[in-house]
Amino acid sequence: MPRRPLIVTSIFGLALLARLLILAFRSDDLQTWEYETLAGNIASGNGYVITRFGHDVLAFGDGNLYSFLAGAVYAAIGHIPLALAVLQAVIASLAAPVLYVIAERPFGWQRASLGAVLAALHPGLLAYTLKLHPLGLDVLLLSLLTYWSLQRQWTKRGSLMAGLTLGLNLMSRPTYFFAGVGTWSLRWINRRANGRYLAAAVAIAVVVGMPWVVRNWARLGEPLLISTSFEDVWKGNNAAATGSGFVAPGITVFDVASPTLRARIFQSDELQVNNMFAEETLEFIQQSPDQFASLVVRKFFYFWWLPQQAGVLYPSTWLAAYQVYALVIFAFAAIGAAGILRNGTSDERNLLSMIVSVGLLLAVAHALAYVEGRHRWGIEPLVLLITARGVMTVLSSLRGASWRQWRELRRASET
């Protein structure tokens, strides 16, 4: 077996090289999101604030960990988006070696290497090299959370590290936090983890996020993590909802909201807007329970396949190519999962159960809110580890069949 440092370094180098090549040839195509505005305000000393619906918002959305990182970069070296993109590429590339380490013990170095390479070259994550967006950081944090969660014996150090990574997930992508807590709860119910250590890890995670909650409490008068959570829920639960943030190419669900609702939103502050979206969502559920239930089912399916408006921001050929890619990797993942359930080791079963539980919990969370294609890309690199096992299983079967055929031909020629 090759030495682990060589494999890990090679996988990281491959992931980083692919991203740097993309930046080298298409650096003029960098795309910015709301995180760029937040980072600029942080760097200029205005703090974490963004204008939305005509008023300042102080506790906007998720991804604030990435926004502060970007703001720190701009404060240190000036507003150089390409430098941030390079740092982002390094962070995203770190996920691949972590995935290798996760899979090495249950699958062996060959299957783990294949899975990590597939994750390093995931087409969706490569496309996000050109977007100043926290997706790569989210994948790394979820991978680290998976690594620490799968330790055979939880110790004080393991509990501390698991708690820290869970807390960082909370600050970057709260849905990953809830998926992590849910998965740990299932492991405790199955008695695969010490409840005392799990409780300590959750407490540490809450402590990590507490300064941000206190800051928002002092600024807004309420102890909250984000003030736009119900906007995301409303996007997927209203009379015009499609399950995605878009209802048609270039048209968001907010664009088709009633003029009355839009006027009320622009006349309110951020907390009032959040409460307004909560009230609108509750009213929709009460008045249209059948449509709500239908949307939940559809969004659960969309999470694992594609939302109705998928591909509106990309060339149609990209969407078609990704559909083929997704079918292939999920087919091999099904083969890999079947092999683990049939004759897998306890380590393989633990990894599979972790990936399945996190994936299902994330799917449920987005089924209750809204879903875009990128939402699944956070968990898809972990799924690729199971895909790699399926690929190796098929290759092994083909080699075995070829060997049997060769022996039969040889015996036939000797008679």
Backbone torsions as a table, in degrees:
resi	resn	phi	psi	omega
1	MET	NA	133.3	176.1
2	PRO	-62.4	155.9	-179.7
3	ARG	-69.0	138.9	-176.8
4	ARG	-56.4	-44.8	-179.5
5	PRO	-55.2	-38.2	179.4
6	LEU	-65.8	-43.5	-180.0
7	ILE	-64.9	-48.3	-178.3
8	VAL	-60.3	-45.0	179.7
9	THR	-63.8	-41.6	-179.3
10	SER	-64.6	-42.2	180.0
11	ILE	-66.0	-43.3	176.9
12	PHE	-61.9	-42.8	-179.7
13	GLY	-61.8	-40.3	178.6
14	LEU	-63.7	-46.9	-179.6
15	ALA	-61.7	-43.5	-178.2
16	LEU	-70.7	-40.8	179.6
17	LEU	-59.2	-44.1	179.9
18	ALA	-59.8	-41.1	-178.3
19	ARG	-73.8	-37.9	178.8
20	LEU	-67.7	-34.3	176.4
21	LEU	-65.0	-40.2	176.6
22	ILE	-61.1	-44.5	179.7
23	LEU	-66.9	-36.1	-177.9
24	ALA	-65.1	-37.9	-175.1
25	PHE	-95.2	-16.2	-176.2
26	ARG	-136.2	35.6	-177.5
27	SER	-64.9	-22.4	179.2
28	ASP	-76.6	-7.6	-175.8
29	ASP	-102.5	17.4	179.4
30	LEU	-60.2	136.8	-179.4
31	GLN	-115.3	140.9	-178.7
32	THR	-112.8	153.5	177.5
33	TRP	-123.3	-164.5	-179.2
34	GLU	-65.0	-21.2	179.8
35	TYR	-63.3	-29.8	178.7
36	GLU	-65.5	-42.6	177.6
37	THR	-63.3	-45.3	179.2
38	LEU	-62.5	-43.1	179.7
39	ALA	-62.8	-42.0	178.8
40	GLY	-61.9	-40.9	178.9
41	ASN	-68.5	-38.4	177.0
42	ILE	-63.2	-45.6	-178.3
43	ALA	-64.7	-33.6	-177.8
44	SER	-83.9	-3.4	178.6
45	GLY	92.8	4.2	179.5
46	ASN	-83.0	-11.8	178.3
47	GLY	86.0	-177.2	-177.7
48	TYR	-78.7	92.0	-177.9
49	VAL	-149.3	144.2	177.9
50	ILE	-144.8	146.3	177.7
51	THR	-87.8	126.7	-179.8
52	ARG	-144.3	133.8	-178.5
53	PHE	55.3	32.9	174.2
54	GLY	82.9	7.7	178.4
55	HIS	-142.7	162.2	-180.0
56	ASP	-73.3	140.2	177.0
57	VAL	-122.6	123.9	-173.6
58	LEU	-100.5	-16.7	-178.6
59	ALA	-128.4	52.8	-173.7
60	PHE	-73.6	132.5	163.6
61	GLY	43.5	-164.4	176.5
62	ASP	-104.0	-173.7	-179.1
63	GLY	77.6	15.6	-177.1
64	ASN	-68.4	-23.5	175.7
65	LEU	-61.8	-43.7	178.4
66	TYR	-66.4	-40.5	-179.4
67	SER	-61.5	-41.2	178.3
68	PHE	-69.7	-35.8	175.7
69	LEU	-62.6	-46.7	178.9
70	ALA	-63.6	-40.4	178.8
71	GLY	-63.7	-38.0	177.8
72	ALA	-65.3	-39.7	178.1
73	VAL	-62.3	-47.5	-178.7
74	TYR	-66.5	-35.4	178.6
75	ALA	-67.5	-32.1	-175.8
76	ALA	-81.7	-41.0	-172.3
77	ILE	-121.7	0.9	-176.4
78	GLY	94.5	171.9	-176.2
79	HIS	-78.7	89.5	-179.9
80	ILE	-125.6	89.1	-177.4
81	PRO	-56.1	-33.9	-179.5
82	LEU	-64.3	-37.3	177.4
83	ALA	-63.8	-40.8	176.6
84	LEU	-64.1	-39.6	179.1
85	ALA	-62.8	-38.6	178.1
86	VAL	-66.2	-45.6	176.8
87	LEU	-60.7	-41.6	177.9
88	GLN	-61.5	-38.7	178.0
89	ALA	-64.0	-40.1	178.4
90	VAL	-63.5	-45.0	-179.1
91	ILE	-62.8	-46.1	-179.6
92	ALA	-63.2	-35.7	-178.4
93	SER	-69.1	-25.5	-179.5
94	LEU	-66.8	-20.8	-179.0
95	ALA	-65.3	-36.8	-175.7
96	ALA	-60.9	-49.7	176.9
97	PRO	-63.8	-32.6	175.8
98	VAL	-63.1	-41.4	178.4
99	LEU	-63.9	-36.6	176.7
100	TYR	-61.4	-47.4	-178.6
101	VAL	-62.4	-37.0	178.3
102	ILE	-60.3	-43.0	-172.8
103	ALA	-89.9	-13.9	-173.4
104	GLU	-61.4	-47.0	-176.6
105	ARG	-67.2	-48.2	-178.9
106	PRO	-74.3	-33.0	-170.7
107	PHE	-107.4	-18.0	-172.3
108	GLY	90.2	163.3	-170.5
109	TRP	-69.4	-30.0	-177.2
110	GLN	-70.7	-50.3	178.5
111	ARG	-65.2	-39.2	179.1
112	ALA	-63.4	-40.0	179.0
113	SER	-63.7	-44.2	179.2
114	LEU	-62.2	-45.1	178.8
115	GLY	-61.5	-42.1	-179.9
116	ALA	-67.1	-38.2	178.2
117	VAL	-66.1	-42.2	176.8
118	LEU	-60.0	-40.7	178.5
119	ALA	-67.6	-39.1	180.0
120	ALA	-61.7	-30.6	-175.7
121	LEU	-110.2	21.3	177.6
122	HIS	-57.0	124.2	-172.7
123	PRO	-62.9	-37.3	179.4
124	GLY	-66.3	-42.8	179.2
125	LEU	-68.5	-34.2	175.3
126	LEU	-65.1	-39.4	178.9
127	ALA	-61.6	-33.0	-179.2
128	TYR	-77.2	0.0	171.5
129	THR	-60.2	-32.3	-177.9
130	LEU	-91.3	6.4	178.2
131	LYS	-116.6	126.8	176.7
132	LEU	-78.7	88.1	-167.4
133	HIS	-147.8	150.4	-175.2
134	PRO	-81.8	9.5	-175.1
135	LEU	-56.8	-45.6	179.7
136	GLY	-61.5	-40.6	176.3
137	LEU	-64.4	-39.6	179.0
138	ASP	-61.8	-42.8	179.4
139	VAL	-62.9	-42.3	178.5
140	LEU	-62.1	-46.0	-177.6
141	LEU	-66.5	-39.3	177.7
142	LEU	-68.0	-36.1	176.9
143	SER	-64.9	-43.1	177.7
144	LEU	-64.3	-39.2	177.5
145	LEU	-62.5	-39.9	177.9
146	THR	-64.9	-42.1	-179.8
147	TYR	-59.6	-49.7	-177.1
148	TRP	-72.1	-26.8	179.7
149	SER	-72.9	-24.9	-174.8
150	LEU	-93.3	8.5	178.0
151	GLN	-61.5	136.5	-176.2
152	ARG	-61.1	-41.9	179.1
153	GLN	-125.8	119.2	177.4
154	TRP	-76.8	130.3	177.9
155	THR	-119.3	179.8	176.9
156	LYS	-60.8	-43.2	179.6
157	ARG	-66.0	-43.8	179.4
158	GLY	-62.7	-40.0	178.0
159	SER	-64.0	-40.4	178.1
160	LEU	-62.7	-47.5	-177.9
161	MET	-67.6	-39.3	177.6
162	ALA	-63.3	-42.0	178.9
163	GLY	-64.4	-41.9	178.9
164	LEU	-63.5	-44.3	-179.8
165	THR	-68.1	-36.3	176.2
166	LEU	-64.1	-39.8	178.1
167	GLY	-65.1	-39.4	177.4
168	LEU	-66.7	-35.7	174.1
169	ASN	-63.2	-38.8	177.4
170	LEU	-59.8	-41.1	-177.7
171	MET	-77.6	-17.9	-179.2
172	SER	-103.7	-46.2	-176.3
173	ARG	-146.7	92.3	-174.3
174	PRO	-55.7	-29.5	178.6
175	THR	-63.1	-32.0	177.2
176	TYR	-68.4	-34.3	176.5
177	PHE	-61.1	-49.3	-178.4
178	PHE	-66.4	-36.4	176.5
179	ALA	-65.1	-39.5	178.3
180	GLY	-65.0	-45.4	179.1
181	VAL	-64.0	-40.7	178.8
182	GLY	-62.8	-42.0	179.2
183	THR	-65.8	-42.5	177.6
184	TRP	-61.9	-37.9	179.9
185	SER	-63.3	-40.9	178.1
186	LEU	-65.0	-39.7	178.6
187	ARG	-65.6	-36.5	177.9
188	TRP	-68.5	-40.7	178.2
189	ILE	-60.9	-38.8	178.2
190	ASN	-81.7	3.3	178.9
191	ARG	60.0	35.6	176.0
192	ARG	-98.3	0.7	-179.7
193	ALA	-148.9	150.8	179.6
194	ASN	-75.9	120.4	-176.9
195	GLY	-60.6	-31.9	-179.5
196	ARG	-65.8	-43.3	178.9
197	TYR	-69.5	-37.3	178.2
198	LEU	-63.7	-44.0	179.0
199	ALA	-62.6	-39.9	178.5
200	ALA	-64.0	-39.9	-179.7
201	ALA	-65.4	-42.3	177.7
202	VAL	-63.4	-40.5	179.1
203	ALA	-62.6	-40.4	177.9
204	ILE	-63.5	-41.2	179.1
205	ALA	-61.7	-42.2	178.7
206	VAL	-64.1	-38.7	177.8
207	VAL	-62.3	-38.3	178.1
208	VAL	-59.6	-41.0	-178.1
209	GLY	-85.9	-11.5	-173.4
210	MET	-62.1	-41.5	178.5
211	PRO	-56.7	-35.7	179.8
212	TRP	-70.1	-38.2	177.7
213	VAL	-65.2	-42.2	179.1
214	VAL	-64.0	-41.4	177.6
215	ARG	-58.7	-45.6	-179.9
216	ASN	-67.5	-35.0	177.1
217	TRP	-62.4	-43.3	-179.3
218	ALA	-68.2	-36.9	-176.9
219	ARG	-81.7	-38.5	-171.3
220	LEU	-112.2	-10.9	177.9
221	GLY	86.2	5.8	178.1
222	GLU	-137.3	139.8	177.7
223	PRO	-80.0	94.4	-178.2
224	LEU	-137.0	157.7	178.9
225	LEU	-85.9	-48.9	177.1
226	ILE	-138.8	153.3	-177.3
227	SER	-106.0	8.3	-176.8
228	THR	-121.7	18.7	-175.4
229	SER	-64.6	-41.4	-177.4
230	PHE	-73.9	-20.0	173.5
231	GLU	-63.1	-41.8	179.0
232	ASP	-66.2	-36.8	177.5
233	VAL	-67.4	-41.7	-179.6
234	TRP	-64.6	-35.5	-179.8
235	LYS	-53.8	-35.5	-178.1
236	GLY	-99.3	2.5	-175.4
237	ASN	-141.0	76.9	175.0
238	ASN	-155.5	172.6	-172.8
239	ALA	-61.0	-28.4	-177.7
240	ALA	-99.5	1.8	-172.5
241	ALA	-63.9	141.8	175.3
242	THR	-113.0	-6.2	-174.3
243	GLY	103.0	-20.8	179.1
244	SER	-108.8	171.8	174.3
245	GLY	-74.9	-12.7	179.7
246	PHE	-110.4	148.1	173.0
247	VAL	-107.7	-16.5	177.9
248	ALA	-164.8	163.6	179.2
249	PRO	-54.3	120.9	178.0
250	GLY	79.0	1.3	-178.1
251	ILE	-121.1	117.9	180.0
252	THR	-88.2	166.4	179.8
253	VAL	-64.8	-28.8	177.7
254	PHE	-69.8	-31.7	-179.7
255	ASP	-61.9	-27.0	-177.3
256	VAL	-104.9	10.2	176.1
257	ALA	-66.3	159.2	-177.7
258	SER	-63.9	145.2	178.5
259	PRO	-56.4	-33.3	180.0
260	THR	-64.7	-46.2	179.2
261	LEU	-64.2	-42.5	179.9
262	ARG	-61.8	-41.7	179.8
263	ALA	-64.5	-42.8	179.6
264	ARG	-63.5	-38.9	-179.2
265	ILE	-63.4	-43.5	-178.3
266	PHE	-72.3	-15.5	179.9
267	GLN	-96.0	1.3	-173.7
268	SER	-115.7	164.5	175.0
269	ASP	-89.6	-179.5	-170.8
270	GLU	-65.5	-37.8	178.6
271	LEU	-70.1	-39.6	177.8
272	GLN	-64.2	-37.9	178.6
273	VAL	-65.2	-43.7	179.0
274	ASN	-60.8	-43.1	178.0
275	ASN	-65.8	-35.3	179.5
276	MET	-64.1	-44.6	177.9
277	PHE	-63.5	-36.4	177.5
278	ALA	-63.9	-43.8	179.7
279	GLU	-65.0	-41.3	179.5
280	GLU	-64.7	-39.7	179.2
281	THR	-65.3	-46.0	179.5
282	LEU	-62.2	-41.3	179.0
283	GLU	-63.5	-40.3	178.3
284	PHE	-63.0	-43.9	-179.1
285	ILE	-63.5	-40.6	-178.8
286	GLN	-70.4	-38.2	-176.5
287	GLN	-84.4	-28.4	-176.5
288	SER	-133.2	63.3	-177.5
289	PRO	-61.8	-34.3	179.6
290	ASP	-66.8	-43.5	179.0
291	GLN	-66.3	-38.7	177.2
292	PHE	-60.7	-48.0	-179.8
293	ALA	-62.6	-39.3	178.6
294	SER	-63.9	-41.3	179.1
295	LEU	-64.7	-39.6	179.6
296	VAL	-61.3	-46.2	179.7
297	VAL	-63.0	-44.5	-179.6
298	ARG	-63.7	-41.7	-178.5
299	LYS	-68.9	-32.5	174.4
300	PHE	-62.5	-42.9	176.8
301	PHE	-66.2	-41.8	180.0
302	TYR	-59.1	-36.5	-178.9
303	PHE	-58.9	-39.8	-177.1
304	TRP	-89.9	-10.3	176.0
305	TRP	-126.0	-105.3	-178.6
306	LEU	-145.9	136.7	175.7
307	PRO	-62.1	161.7	-178.1
308	GLN	-58.2	-35.2	-177.8
309	GLN	-100.3	21.5	-179.4
310	ALA	-59.6	142.0	174.9
311	GLY	86.9	4.8	-177.6
312	VAL	-67.8	-20.5	-178.3
313	LEU	-101.6	5.5	-176.1
314	TYR	-131.6	160.5	172.6
315	PRO	-60.9	146.5	-176.9
316	SER	-60.5	-31.4	179.6
317	THR	-65.8	-32.9	177.6
318	TRP	-63.2	-43.7	-178.8
319	LEU	-63.9	-43.5	179.5
320	ALA	-62.2	-43.1	179.7
321	ALA	-64.1	-40.6	-179.8
322	TYR	-67.6	-35.6	178.4
323	GLN	-60.8	-42.6	177.0
324	VAL	-63.7	-45.5	178.9
325	TYR	-58.0	-46.8	-177.6
326	ALA	-63.3	-41.8	178.6
327	LEU	-60.4	-41.6	-178.0
328	VAL	-67.0	-49.2	-175.6
329	ILE	-68.4	-34.7	178.6
330	PHE	-72.8	-33.2	176.7
331	ALA	-63.8	-46.2	178.5
332	PHE	-69.0	-32.7	176.2
333	ALA	-63.7	-38.3	177.5
334	ALA	-63.6	-40.0	177.5
335	ILE	-64.5	-44.0	179.0
336	GLY	-62.8	-43.0	179.7
337	ALA	-64.5	-40.8	179.0
338	ALA	-62.5	-40.0	178.2
339	GLY	-64.3	-39.0	179.1
340	ILE	-66.6	-42.9	-179.6
341	LEU	-66.8	-31.1	-177.7
342	ARG	-79.6	-48.2	-175.4
343	ASN	-145.4	28.5	-179.0
344	GLY	-78.1	160.1	176.7
345	THR	-79.0	170.7	179.0
346	SER	-63.0	-36.6	177.8
347	ASP	-65.1	-39.9	178.2
348	GLU	-64.9	-42.2	179.8
349	ARG	-65.2	-38.2	178.1
350	ASN	-64.3	-41.9	178.4
351	LEU	-65.0	-45.0	179.8
352	LEU	-61.4	-44.8	-179.2
353	SER	-64.8	-35.3	177.8
354	MET	-64.5	-47.8	-178.2
355	ILE	-65.3	-42.8	-179.5
356	VAL	-64.6	-45.6	-177.7
357	SER	-66.2	-43.5	177.5
358	VAL	-63.4	-44.7	-179.9
359	GLY	-61.4	-43.6	-179.5
360	LEU	-67.2	-40.8	179.4
361	LEU	-65.8	-39.3	175.8
362	LEU	-65.8	-39.0	178.9
363	ALA	-63.6	-40.8	177.9
364	VAL	-64.8	-43.1	179.6
365	ALA	-58.8	-43.7	-179.3
366	HIS	-77.2	-25.2	174.7
367	ALA	-66.1	-28.2	178.2
368	LEU	-86.4	-14.3	178.2
369	ALA	-117.1	-111.7	175.5
370	TYR	-143.9	168.4	-173.3
371	VAL	-141.7	139.5	169.2
372	GLU	-122.7	166.0	-177.1
373	GLY	-58.1	-36.4	-176.3
374	ARG	-66.9	-21.2	-178.1
375	HIS	-62.4	-33.9	178.4
376	ARG	-78.5	-22.2	-176.2
377	TRP	-65.7	-16.3	175.0
378	GLY	-68.3	-36.4	-178.7
379	ILE	-95.0	-21.0	-174.1
380	GLU	-59.9	-36.9	176.0
381	PRO	-58.6	-34.8	176.0
382	LEU	-69.3	-38.8	177.3
383	VAL	-61.1	-32.6	-179.2
384	LEU	-63.9	-22.5	174.4
385	LEU	-65.5	-40.3	176.6
386	ILE	-70.8	-35.6	175.6
387	THR	-57.9	-44.0	-179.1
388	ALA	-61.7	-39.4	177.8
389	ARG	-63.4	-40.6	178.3
390	GLY	-63.8	-40.6	178.1
391	VAL	-61.5	-46.4	-179.0
392	MET	-66.4	-33.4	176.5
393	THR	-63.6	-45.2	179.3
394	VAL	-64.5	-44.6	179.5
395	LEU	-62.3	-40.5	178.4
396	SER	-63.5	-40.1	178.5
397	SER	-65.5	-40.4	179.3
398	LEU	-66.2	-40.5	177.9
399	ARG	-64.5	-40.4	178.7
400	GLY	-63.9	-40.8	179.1
401	ALA	-65.8	-41.5	179.1
402	SER	-63.7	-39.7	179.9
403	TRP	-65.6	-41.0	178.3
404	ARG	-64.9	-41.3	178.4
405	GLN	-63.3	-40.3	-179.9
406	TRP	-64.3	-42.0	179.0
407	ARG	-65.3	-39.5	178.7
408	GLU	-64.8	-41.4	178.0
409	LEU	-64.2	-38.4	-179.5
410	ARG	-66.0	-43.1	178.2
411	ARG	-64.0	-38.8	179.6
412	ALA	-64.4	-35.9	-178.9
413	SER	-73.2	-22.8	-178.3
414	GLU	-86.0	-12.3	-179.5
415	THR	-93.1	NA	NA
